[in-house]
Amino acid sequence: MTDRPLFFVGIISLVIGTQLFLAGFVGELIARNSSERNNYLIEQKTGL
């Protein structure tokens, strides 16, 4: 089974997919821990 090229393509796809998932996950963690995340500029208060 390991002599087929499709086997290695599948393994490479799994590795690349895992790396992309982890990069997105780490990026999301960094974005959520930003100190300027909840700074809002409010010009006026409405009656809502």
N, CA, C and O atoms as a GROMACS GRO file, in nm:
protein
  192
    1MET      N    1   0.082  -0.120   0.000
    1MET     CA    2   0.000   0.000   0.000
    1MET      C    3   0.086   0.127   0.000
    1MET      O    4   0.049   0.228  -0.060
    2THR      N    5   0.200   0.121   0.066
    2THR     CA    6   0.284   0.241   0.075
    2THR      C    7   0.364   0.269  -0.052
    2THR      O    8   0.434   0.370  -0.059
    3ASP      N    9   0.354   0.185  -0.152
    3ASP     CA   10   0.425   0.210  -0.276
    3ASP      C   11   0.339   0.288  -0.376
    3ASP      O   12   0.384   0.314  -0.488
    4ARG      N   13   0.219   0.326  -0.338
    4ARG     CA   14   0.131   0.403  -0.426
    4ARG      C   15   0.150   0.553  -0.403
    4ARG      O   16   0.163   0.596  -0.288
    5PRO      N   17   0.153   0.632  -0.509
    5PRO     CA   18   0.172   0.777  -0.493
    5PRO      C   19   0.055   0.845  -0.422
    5PRO      O   20   0.074   0.946  -0.354
    6LEU      N   21  -0.064   0.790  -0.437
    6LEU     CA   22  -0.180   0.852  -0.374
    6LEU      C   23  -0.170   0.847  -0.221
    6LEU      O   24  -0.222   0.935  -0.153
    7PHE      N   25  -0.104   0.745  -0.168
    7PHE     CA   26  -0.084   0.735  -0.025
    7PHE      C   27  -0.002   0.853   0.027
    7PHE      O   28  -0.034   0.912   0.130
    8PHE      N   29   0.105   0.886  -0.045
    8PHE     CA   30   0.191   0.996  -0.003
    8PHE      C   31   0.123   1.131  -0.024
    8PHE      O   32   0.143   1.224   0.054
    9VAL      N   33   0.042   1.142  -0.127
    9VAL     CA   34  -0.035   1.265  -0.148
    9VAL      C   35  -0.133   1.284  -0.034
    9VAL      O   36  -0.152   1.397   0.012
   10GLY      N   37  -0.194   1.179   0.012
   10GLY     CA   38  -0.286   1.187   0.126
   10GLY      C   39  -0.217   1.228   0.254
   10GLY      O   40  -0.269   1.310   0.330
   11ILE      N   41  -0.100   1.173   0.278
   11ILE     CA   42  -0.024   1.209   0.399
   11ILE      C   43   0.018   1.356   0.394
   11ILE      O   44   0.008   1.428   0.493
   12ILE      N   45   0.067   1.400   0.279
   12ILE     CA   46   0.107   1.540   0.264
   12ILE      C   47  -0.013   1.633   0.282
   12ILE      O   48  -0.001   1.739   0.343
   13SER      N   49  -0.128   1.592   0.229
   13SER     CA   50  -0.249   1.674   0.246
   13SER      C   51  -0.289   1.685   0.392
   13SER      O   52  -0.330   1.792   0.438
   14LEU      N   53  -0.278   1.577   0.466
   14LEU     CA   54  -0.309   1.581   0.609
   14LEU      C   55  -0.214   1.673   0.684
   14LEU      O   56  -0.256   1.750   0.771
   15VAL      N   57  -0.087   1.667   0.652
   15VAL     CA   58   0.012   1.751   0.720
   15VAL      C   59  -0.013   1.898   0.688
   15VAL      O   60  -0.012   1.982   0.778
   16ILE      N   61  -0.036   1.929   0.562
   16ILE     CA   62  -0.060   2.069   0.523
   16ILE      C   63  -0.190   2.120   0.584
   16ILE      O   64  -0.197   2.234   0.629
   17GLY      N   65  -0.294   2.037   0.585
   17GLY     CA   66  -0.420   2.077   0.646
   17GLY      C   67  -0.406   2.104   0.795
   17GLY      O   68  -0.464   2.200   0.847
   18THR      N   69  -0.330   2.020   0.863
   18THR     CA   70  -0.308   2.041   1.007
   18THR      C   71  -0.231   2.170   1.031
   18THR      O   72  -0.262   2.244   1.125
   19GLN      N   73  -0.131   2.198   0.948
   19GLN     CA   74  -0.055   2.321   0.965
   19GLN      C   75  -0.141   2.444   0.940
   19GLN      O   76  -0.130   2.542   1.012
   20LEU      N   77  -0.226   2.439   0.839
   20LEU     CA   78  -0.315   2.553   0.812
   20LEU      C   79  -0.415   2.574   0.926
   20LEU      O   80  -0.442   2.688   0.964
   21PHE      N   81  -0.468   2.465   0.979
   21PHE     CA   82  -0.561   2.476   1.092
   21PHE      C   83  -0.492   2.537   1.213
   21PHE      O   84  -0.548   2.627   1.277
   22LEU      N   85  -0.373   2.490   1.245
   22LEU     CA   86  -0.302   2.543   1.361
   22LEU      C   87  -0.260   2.689   1.341
   22LEU      O   88  -0.263   2.767   1.436
   23ALA      N   89  -0.223   2.725   1.220
   23ALA     CA   90  -0.188   2.865   1.194
   23ALA      C   91  -0.310   2.955   1.214
   23ALA      O   92  -0.298   3.063   1.272
   24GLY      N   93  -0.426   2.912   1.168
   24GLY     CA   94  -0.548   2.989   1.189
   24GLY      C   95  -0.587   2.996   1.335
   24GLY      O   96  -0.632   3.100   1.383
   25PHE      N   97  -0.569   2.886   1.406
   25PHE     CA   98  -0.604   2.883   1.548
   25PHE      C   99  -0.514   2.975   1.628
   25PHE      O  100  -0.562   3.050   1.714
   26VAL      N  101  -0.385   2.972   1.602
   26VAL     CA  102  -0.291   3.060   1.672
   26VAL      C  103  -0.317   3.205   1.636
   26VAL      O  104  -0.310   3.293   1.722
   27GLY      N  105  -0.346   3.232   1.509
   27GLY     CA  106  -0.380   3.368   1.467
   27GLY      C  107  -0.504   3.420   1.537
   27GLY      O  108  -0.509   3.537   1.576
   28GLU      N  109  -0.602   3.336   1.554
   28GLU     CA  110  -0.724   3.376   1.625
   28GLU      C  111  -0.695   3.404   1.772
   28GLU      O  112  -0.749   3.499   1.828
   29LEU      N  113  -0.611   3.323   1.834
   29LEU     CA  114  -0.574   3.347   1.974
   29LEU      C  115  -0.501   3.480   1.989
   29LEU      O  116  -0.525   3.553   2.085
   30ILE      N  117  -0.412   3.510   1.897
   30ILE     CA  118  -0.338   3.636   1.902
   30ILE      C  119  -0.433   3.754   1.882
   30ILE      O  120  -0.420   3.855   1.950
   31ALA      N  121  -0.527   3.741   1.789
   31ALA     CA  122  -0.621   3.850   1.762
   31ALA      C  123  -0.714   3.874   1.881
   31ALA      O  124  -0.750   3.989   1.910
   32ARG      N  125  -0.753   3.769   1.950
   32ARG     CA  126  -0.843   3.785   2.065
   32ARG      C  127  -0.773   3.843   2.186
   32ARG      O  128  -0.839   3.902   2.272
   33ASN      N  129  -0.643   3.829   2.197
   33ASN     CA  130  -0.568   3.883   2.311
   33ASN      C  131  -0.515   4.023   2.285
   33ASN      O  132  -0.434   4.073   2.363
   34SER      N  133  -0.558   4.086   2.178
   34SER     CA  134  -0.512   4.220   2.146
   34SER      C  135  -0.563   4.320   2.249
   34SER      O  136  -0.678   4.313   2.291
   35SER      N  137  -0.477   4.411   2.291
   35SER     CA  138  -0.517   4.508   2.394
   35SER      C  139  -0.609   4.615   2.338
   35SER      O  140  -0.682   4.678   2.414
   36GLU      N  141  -0.607   4.639   2.207
   36GLU     CA  142  -0.690   4.742   2.146
   36GLU      C  143  -0.818   4.686   2.087
   36GLU      O  144  -0.883   4.752   2.006
   37ARG      N  145  -0.855   4.566   2.125
   37ARG     CA  146  -0.970   4.499   2.064
   37ARG      C  147  -1.102   4.567   2.097
   37ARG      O  148  -1.188   4.578   2.010
   38ASN      N  149  -1.119   4.612   2.219
   38ASN     CA  150  -1.249   4.666   2.262
   38ASN      C  151  -1.249   4.817   2.277
   38ASN      O  152  -1.329   4.871   2.354
   39ASN      N  153  -1.162   4.886   2.208
   39ASN     CA  154  -1.162   5.032   2.211
   39ASN      C  155  -1.256   5.084   2.102
   39ASN      O  156  -1.231   5.063   1.983
   40TYR      N  157  -1.363   5.150   2.142
   40TYR     CA  158  -1.461   5.201   2.048
   40TYR      C  159  -1.464   5.353   2.056
   40TYR      O  160  -1.451   5.409   2.165
   41LEU      N  161  -1.480   5.418   1.943
   41LEU     CA  162  -1.491   5.563   1.938
   41LEU      C  163  -1.640   5.596   1.923
   41LEU      O  164  -1.698   5.574   1.817
   42ILE      N  165  -1.700   5.650   2.029
   42ILE     CA  166  -1.843   5.681   2.029
   42ILE      C  167  -1.857   5.832   2.024
   42ILE      O  168  -1.808   5.902   2.113
   43GLU      N  169  -1.923   5.883   1.919
   43GLU     CA  170  -1.936   6.027   1.903
   43GLU      C  171  -2.056   6.082   1.978
   43GLU      O  172  -2.048   6.188   2.040
   44GLN      N  173  -2.168   6.011   1.973
   44GLN     CA  174  -2.287   6.061   2.042
   44GLN      C  175  -2.372   5.944   2.090
   44GLN      O  176  -2.362   5.832   2.040
   45LYS      N  177  -2.456   5.974   2.189
   45LYS     CA  178  -2.544   5.874   2.245
   45LYS      C  179  -2.683   5.893   2.186
   45LYS      O  180  -2.736   6.004   2.186
   46THR      N  181  -2.740   5.785   2.138
   46THR     CA  182  -2.876   5.792   2.083
   46THR      C  183  -2.975   5.746   2.188
   46THR      O  184  -2.936   5.692   2.291
   47GLY      N  185  -3.101   5.764   2.162
   47GLY     CA  186  -3.205   5.729   2.260
   47GLY      C  187  -3.248   5.585   2.253
   47GLY      O  188  -3.355   5.552   2.302
   48LEU      N  189  -3.166   5.498   2.194
   48LEU     CA  190  -3.204   5.358   2.186
   48LEU      C  191  -3.172   5.292   2.312
   48LEU      O  192  -3.196   5.172   2.327
   0.00000   0.00000   0.00000
